[in-house]
Amino acid sequence: MPTPVHLYDDEGAGPFVTGYFERRLIELGHEVRRIKAADVLAGVLDDAEVMVLPGGADRPYIRRLGDDGAARIRDFVHSGGRFFGSCAGGYYAARRITFN
């Protein structure tokens, strides 16, 4: 049975990067479901094994998901879910970012 992957596709997610991840994940045999911030806030991660937050812009992620969305993602990971953040998705998940 394919691993359900929830691919974030909301404000901030770059359409090219999101499409790329979707194609590659399907090629690898995963079931891909595109989700929005409202889905995360509604608890959709409860039935996922993996969440992918693609590149784009992290500030819209922060604005749309807010503290509640961040807490849901954190709980998802602490409960055994896997998270993959690429570029801005990685920045979003970072505790601290320092640019020189």
C-alpha positions as CSV (number, residue, x, y, z in Angstrom):
1,M,0.0,0.0,0.0
2,P,1.4,3.4,-0.9
3,T,2.6,5.8,1.8
4,P,0.2,8.8,2.1
5,V,2.1,12.0,1.6
6,H,0.5,15.3,2.3
7,L,2.0,18.0,0.1
8,Y,1.4,21.5,1.3
9,D,0.0,23.6,-1.6
10,D,-1.1,27.0,-0.2
11,E,0.1,30.6,-0.2
12,G,3.9,30.6,-0.2
13,A,4.4,27.2,-1.9
14,G,6.1,27.7,-5.2
15,P,3.9,26.1,-8.0
16,F,6.9,24.8,-9.9
17,V,8.5,23.1,-6.8
18,T,5.1,21.8,-5.6
19,G,4.5,20.2,-9.0
20,Y,8.0,18.8,-9.1
21,F,7.6,17.1,-5.7
22,E,4.2,15.8,-6.7
23,R,5.5,14.2,-9.9
24,R,8.5,12.7,-8.2
25,L,6.6,11.3,-5.2
26,I,4.0,9.7,-7.5
27,E,6.9,8.1,-9.6
28,L,8.2,6.7,-6.3
29,G,4.8,5.0,-5.7
30,H,3.4,7.4,-3.0
31,E,-0.2,8.5,-2.8
32,V,0.0,12.4,-2.8
33,R,-2.7,14.6,-1.4
34,R,-2.3,18.4,-1.7
35,I,-3.3,20.2,1.4
36,K,-3.9,23.8,2.5
37,A,-3.2,25.5,5.8
38,A,-6.9,25.1,6.7
39,D,-6.5,21.3,6.3
40,V,-3.5,21.3,8.7
41,L,-5.5,23.3,11.2
42,A,-8.5,20.9,10.8
43,G,-6.3,17.9,11.7
44,V,-5.7,16.3,8.3
45,L,-2.2,15.2,9.3
46,D,-3.8,12.6,11.5
47,D,-4.0,10.2,8.5
48,A,-0.6,11.0,7.0
49,E,2.7,9.4,7.3
50,V,4.7,12.2,5.7
51,M,4.2,15.9,5.2
52,V,6.2,17.8,2.6
53,L,6.5,21.6,2.8
54,P,8.1,22.6,-0.5
55,G,10.2,25.7,-1.3
56,G,8.7,29.0,-1.9
57,A,8.4,31.7,0.8
58,D,8.3,30.9,4.5
59,R,6.6,34.0,5.7
60,P,3.3,33.1,4.1
61,Y,3.6,29.6,5.7
62,I,4.1,31.3,9.1
63,R,1.1,33.7,8.5
64,R,-1.3,31.0,7.2
65,L,-0.4,28.2,9.6
66,G,0.1,30.4,12.7
67,D,1.0,29.0,16.1
68,D,-1.8,26.4,15.9
69,G,-0.6,25.0,12.6
70,A,3.0,24.9,13.9
71,A,1.8,23.0,17.0
72,R,-0.1,20.5,14.9
73,I,2.9,19.9,12.7
74,R,5.2,19.5,15.7
75,D,2.7,17.1,17.3
76,F,2.6,15.1,14.1
77,V,6.3,14.7,14.1
78,H,6.5,13.9,17.8
79,S,3.9,11.2,17.2
80,G,6.0,9.5,14.6
81,G,5.1,11.4,11.4
82,R,7.8,12.4,9.0
83,F,8.4,15.9,7.8
84,F,10.3,17.1,4.8
85,G,10.9,20.8,4.3
86,S,12.7,21.9,1.2
87,C,14.2,25.4,1.0
88,A,11.6,27.7,2.6
89,G,9.9,24.6,4.1
90,G,13.2,23.9,5.9
91,Y,13.4,27.5,7.0
92,Y,9.8,27.2,8.3
93,A,10.8,24.2,10.4
94,A,14.0,25.6,11.7
95,R,14.2,26.7,15.3
96,R,16.7,29.4,14.4
97,I,18.1,30.8,11.1
98,T,21.2,33.0,10.9
99,F,22.3,34.7,7.7
100,N,25.8,36.3,7.5
